[in-house]
């Protein structure tokens, strides 16, 4: 089993079961996240953030997922929403990120409307699956624009205009409803907004950077795909380590023949090789795309398609190796209190994200 080398890894591992009981990240895990600035991974140095870049962030998220799926998923989604820092009005951004415990949560769905007013927008709507909602300080929401009479505002091609908005904690109502069997501690609840008026500078558009920092023009689709895929990767790696121990310690192990033990060991080796191979191919394609952007200010379309394909392949392979090995773990794999079962539930819940379905 992989050695846990960072001090925070052991601490999070010990607290992850308690997080699940709480239905949200344990307060001590949150303190670690604030200290390590995980919720602000993308936030530029100009706004007081660590200003980390996507290649390093992906490795951090993979390592987090190896330790605890809920922590990794929450950090991924909250820091991913924090990536919007690069597209915010600079005055607003400095105000928001003055809070050391700032944390973004939100939804990529168009769940509401924004009615144009003289000084801003009137927001109404309902958004689901806002990971980290219970400790978030800022919420992001996509809205369909309409005029003062409720008529849709259309673009030049006749499509309704969609804008993203920044909402503060006291402007939203959390709707408890995250009742799924995995990623329990993410607290991915829904939120409602009723007749809240926000100033015009609370709207933003991605991939139109307003800060002088590299990487904010990396395509949002591939950013989302890659960050989600490494979560599945980290969880699958953890499962492969745990299932090895579980197989050799299961109560019925003494009944197995040498041939049966060898068969399991061969299956485990093949699964590790398959996962390692797709992991290497994934990072190679992603790193190439990143360096191409930084060096040439553009990314070849075919390379971006390959990053997308390998993100999906990585997510699917992660689930497949886990499902292949699950039967060898014994009833411990089905016991809700075990880490093995939690990792299995977390990975299968993560696999339902629509972005990586196909």
C-alpha positions in Angstrom: 0.0 0.0 0.0 1.2 3.5 -0.8 2.9 5.3 2.0 1.1 8.5 3.2 3.9 11.1 3.1 2.0 14.4 3.8 1.0 15.1 7.4 -2.5 16.1 6.3 -3.1 12.7 4.6 -3.1 10.7 7.8 -5.2 13.3 9.6 -7.9 13.3 6.9 -7.9 9.5 6.7 -8.6 9.3 10.4 -11.5 11.8 10.2 -13.2 10.7 7.0 -15.6 8.3 8.7 -16.6 11.0 11.1 -17.2 13.4 8.2 -19.6 10.8 6.7 -21.5 10.6 10.0 -21.8 14.4 10.0 -22.9 14.7 6.4 -20.2 17.3 5.8 -16.5 17.7 6.1 -15.2 17.4 9.7 -14.2 20.9 11.1 -10.6 19.7 11.5 -10.5 18.8 7.8 -11.9 22.2 6.9 -9.1 23.8 9.0 -6.6 21.8 7.0 -8.2 22.9 3.8 -8.1 26.6 4.9 -4.4 26.2 6.0 -3.4 24.6 2.7 -5.6 27.0 0.7 -7.2 24.2 -1.2 -10.5 26.1 -1.8 -8.4 28.9 -3.4 -6.1 26.8 -5.5 -6.7 28.8 -8.7 -7.0 32.2 -7.1 -4.2 34.5 -8.4 -1.5 35.8 -6.1 -2.9 39.3 -6.9 -6.0 38.4 -4.9 -4.2 36.8 -2.1 -4.4 33.2 -3.4 -1.6 30.6 -3.9 -1.9 31.0 -7.7 -1.3 27.3 -8.5 -1.6 26.1 -12.0 -3.7 23.2 -13.4 -0.9 20.7 -13.8 -0.1 20.8 -10.1 -3.7 21.1 -9.1 -4.6 17.8 -10.8 -1.9 16.0 -8.9 -3.1 17.5 -5.6 -6.7 16.4 -6.3 -5.6 12.9 -7.2 -3.6 12.6 -4.0 -6.6 13.9 -2.0 -8.9 11.4 -3.7 -6.6 8.6 -2.7 -7.1 9.6 1.0 -10.8 10.6 1.0 -13.3 10.9 -1.9 -15.6 13.4 -0.2 -12.7 15.8 0.7 -11.3 15.6 -2.8 -14.6 16.1 -4.5 -15.5 19.1 -2.3 -12.0 20.7 -2.9 -12.3 20.0 -6.6 -15.8 21.5 -7.1 -15.2 24.4 -4.7 -11.8 25.3 -6.0 -13.1 24.8 -9.5 -15.8 27.4 -8.9 -13.0 29.6 -7.4 -11.3 29.4 -10.8 -13.9 32.1 -11.8 -11.7 34.5 -9.9 -9.9 35.2 -13.1 -13.1 36.5 -14.7 -14.5 38.6 -12.0 -14.6 42.4 -11.7 -11.2 43.1 -9.9 -12.8 45.3 -7.2 -15.3 42.6 -6.4 -12.6 39.9 -6.5 -10.4 41.7 -4.0 -13.5 42.1 -1.7 -14.4 38.4 -1.9 -10.9 37.0 -1.4 -10.1 39.2 1.6 -11.9 36.4 3.5 -9.3 33.8 4.5 -12.1 31.1 4.6 -13.6 32.1 1.3 -15.1 29.1 -0.5 -17.1 29.0 -3.7 -20.0 26.5 -4.3 -22.4 26.4 -7.2 -24.0 24.6 -10.1 -23.2 24.5 -13.8 -26.9 24.2 -14.7 -29.1 27.0 -15.8 -31.4 27.0 -12.8 -32.8 30.4 -12.7 -33.5 33.8 -14.3 -31.9 37.2 -14.1 -34.2 40.1 -14.8 -32.4 43.2 -16.0 -32.9 46.3 -13.8 -31.6 49.8 -13.9 -28.6 49.0 -11.7 -28.2 45.3 -12.0 -30.2 42.1 -12.0 -33.0 40.5 -10.0 -32.2 36.8 -9.4 -34.6 33.9 -8.9 -34.1 30.2 -9.2 -33.3 26.8 -7.8 -29.9 25.0 -8.3 -29.0 21.4 -7.4 -25.8 19.7 -6.3 -23.7 22.5 -4.8 -20.8 20.6 -3.3 -19.6 22.3 -0.2 -22.8 24.3 0.3 -22.7 24.0 4.1 -19.5 25.9 4.5 -19.5 28.0 1.3 -19.3 31.7 1.5 -20.0 32.4 -2.2 -22.3 30.7 -4.6 -22.2 30.8 -8.4 -25.3 30.4 -10.5 -26.1 30.4 -14.2 -29.2 32.3 -15.2 -31.2 33.0 -18.3 -31.5 36.7 -18.9 -34.9 38.4 -19.3 -36.0 42.0 -19.6 -38.2 43.9 -17.1 -41.3 42.5 -18.7 -40.1 38.9 -18.4 -39.3 38.5 -22.0 -36.2 36.5 -22.9 -33.1 38.5 -23.9 -31.7 36.9 -27.1 -28.2 37.0 -28.7 -27.5 37.8 -32.4 -28.3 34.1 -33.2 -31.7 34.1 -31.5 -30.6 32.1 -28.4 -31.5 33.2 -24.9 -28.5 34.9 -23.2 -27.0 33.0 -20.3 -24.9 34.7 -17.6 -23.1 33.6 -14.5 -23.6 35.4 -11.2 -21.9 35.7 -7.9 -24.2 35.4 -4.8 -23.3 35.8 -1.2 -24.1 33.3 1.6 -26.9 35.4 3.1 -28.6 35.7 -0.4 -29.3 32.0 -0.8 -31.4 29.4 1.0 -29.8 25.9 1.4 -32.2 23.1 0.6 -31.1 19.9 2.4 -31.4 17.1 -0.1 -28.1 15.3 -0.6 -29.3 11.8 0.3 -27.1 9.7 -1.9 -25.1 6.7 -0.7 -21.7 8.1 -1.7 -19.7 11.3 -1.3 -21.9 11.8 1.7 -19.6 14.4 3.4 -19.6 16.7 0.4 -22.9 18.1 1.5 -23.9 18.7 -2.1 -27.2 20.3 -1.3 -29.4 22.5 -3.5 -30.0 26.2 -3.0 -32.8 28.6 -3.8 -32.7 32.4 -4.5 -35.9 34.5 -4.2 -36.0 38.1 -5.5 -32.4 39.0 -4.7 -31.1 42.1 -6.5 -27.4 42.1 -7.3 -25.3 44.9 -8.9 -24.1 44.5 -12.5 -20.5 43.7 -11.5 -21.7 40.4 -9.9 -22.1 38.9 -13.4 -19.2 37.3 -15.3 -18.3 35.3 -18.4 -15.7 32.5 -18.3 -12.7 32.5 -20.6 -12.7 36.3 -20.7 -9.8 36.8 -18.1 -9.7 40.1 -16.2 -6.5 39.3 -14.4 -3.0 39.2 -15.8 -2.2 35.5 -15.1 -1.5 32.5 -17.3 -3.8 29.6 -17.6 -7.2 31.2 -17.3 -7.7 30.7 -21.0 -7.4 27.0 -20.7 -10.8 25.7 -22.0 -13.3 25.2 -19.3 -14.7 21.9 -20.7 -11.3 20.2 -20.5 -10.5 21.8 -17.1 -13.8 20.3 -15.7 -13.2 16.9 -17.4 -9.7 16.5 -16.2 -10.3 17.6 -12.6 -13.3 15.2 -12.2 -11.4 12.3 -13.8 -8.5 12.5 -11.4 -10.9 12.1 -8.5 -12.0 8.7 -9.9 -8.4 7.9 -10.4 -7.4 8.6 -6.8 -10.3 6.6 -5.4 -9.6 3.7 -7.7 -5.9 3.6 -6.6 -7.0 3.5 -3.0 -9.5 0.7 -3.7 -6.8 -1.4 -5.4 -4.6 -1.1 -2.3 -7.4 -1.9 0.1 -8.8 -4.8 -1.8 -5.4 -6.5 -1.7 -5.4 -6.4 2.1 -9.1 -7.4 2.3 -8.6 -10.5 0.1 -5.8 -12.0 2.1 -7.5 -11.2 5.4 -11.1 -12.4 4.6 -12.5 -15.1 6.8 -12.7 -17.7 4.0 -9.2 -17.2 2.7 -7.9 -20.6 4.0 -10.4 -22.4 1.6 -8.7 -21.0 -1.5 -6.3 -23.1 -3.5 -3.0 -21.8 -4.7 -4.4 -21.5 -8.2 -7.3 -19.4 -6.9 -4.9 -17.1 -5.0 -2.7 -16.8 -8.1 -5.8 -16.0 -10.2 -6.6 -13.1 -7.9 -3.1 -11.8 -7.9 -3.1 -11.9 -11.7 -6.4 -10.0 -11.9 -5.0 -7.4 -9.4 -1.8 -7.0 -11.4 -3.7 -6.6 -14.7 -6.0 -4.0 -13.1 -3.0 -2.0 -11.8 -1.3 -2.1 -15.2 -4.5 -1.0 -17.0 -5.0 1.9 -14.5 -1.3 3.0 -14.6 -1.3 2.9 -18.4 -4.3 5.1 -18.9 -3.1 7.4 -16.1 0.3 7.9 -17.9 -1.5 8.5 -21.2 -3.9 11.0 -19.6 -1.2 13.1 -18.0 1.0 13.0 -21.1 -1.8 14.4 -23.2 -2.9 17.0 -20.6 0.6 18.2 -19.9 1.2 18.6 -23.6 -1.9 20.7 -24.0 -1.0 22.9 -21.1 2.5 23.6 -22.4 1.2 24.2 -25.8 -1.2 26.9 -24.4 1.6 28.5 -22.3 4.2 28.4 -25.1 2.1 29.0 -28.2 -1.0 30.7 -26.7 -3.3 28.2 -28.3 -4.1 24.4 -28.2 -4.6 22.2 -31.2 -8.3 21.1 -31.5 -7.3 17.5 -32.0 -5.2 17.6 -28.8 -8.1 19.0 -26.8 -10.3 16.2 -28.1 -7.7 13.7 -27.0 -7.6 15.2 -23.5 -11.4 14.9 -23.4 -11.3 11.3 -24.6 -8.6 10.3 -22.1 -10.4 12.0 -19.3 -13.4 9.8 -20.0 -11.3 6.8 -20.5 -9.6 7.4 -17.1 -12.9 7.7 -15.3 -14.3 4.6 -17.0 -11.2 2.5 -16.4 -11.2 3.6 -12.7 -14.7 2.3 -12.3 -14.0 -0.9 -14.3 -11.0 -2.0 -12.3 -12.9 -1.5 -9.1 -15.9 -3.5 -10.3 -13.6 -6.3 -11.5 -11.9 -6.6 -8.1 -14.9 -5.9 -5.8 -16.1 -9.6 -5.5 -12.7 -10.7 -4.1 -13.0 -8.4 -1.0 -15.5 -10.5 0.8 -18.4 -9.1 2.9 -16.2 -6.3 4.2 -16.7 -4.7 0.8 -20.5 -4.5 1.5 -20.1 -3.4 5.2 -21.0 0.3 5.2 -18.6 1.2 8.1 -15.5 0.0 6.3 -13.2 2.2 4.3 -13.3 -0.2 1.4 -17.1 0.2 1.2 -16.9 4.0 1.5 -14.4 4.2 -1.3 -16.6 2.0 -3.5 -19.6 4.1 -2.8 -17.8 7.4 -3.4 -16.3 6.3 -6.7 -19.7 5.0 -8.0 -21.4 8.2 -7.0 -18.7 10.2 -8.7 -19.2 8.1 -11.8 -22.7 9.4 -12.2 -21.5 12.9 -13.1 -23.0 13.6 -16.5 -19.8 15.2 -17.9 -18.0 11.9 -18.1 -20.8 9.5 -18.8 -20.0 8.7 -22.4 
